[in-house]
Amino acid sequence: MRGPSYINLDLSLFKKFTLTGHTNFEFRLEAFNALNHPQFGNPGQLNFTNLTNFSRITGLRGGTNPRVLQLAGKIYF
């Protein structure tokens, strides 16, 4: 059996502004798991003595996080 596919999309947007001749400001927006797609685990193991969980997905993959947004500002001088 095969498990469900793994879909993850991380995005970043950057914009740099010039403040003075040698000083710049950078604005950042970063999104991790931007589509907020759940990462399902693999189906249950084949066990002929207990068929209640056979081919059922009962959990998520380890390390699955919800959508995370991050804003940041950076000054270069």
Protein Blocks (a to p, Z undefined) as FASTA:
>chain_A
ZZdddddddddddddddfblmlccddddddehklopacddddddddfklmklgoiafbdc
ehiacddddddddddZZ
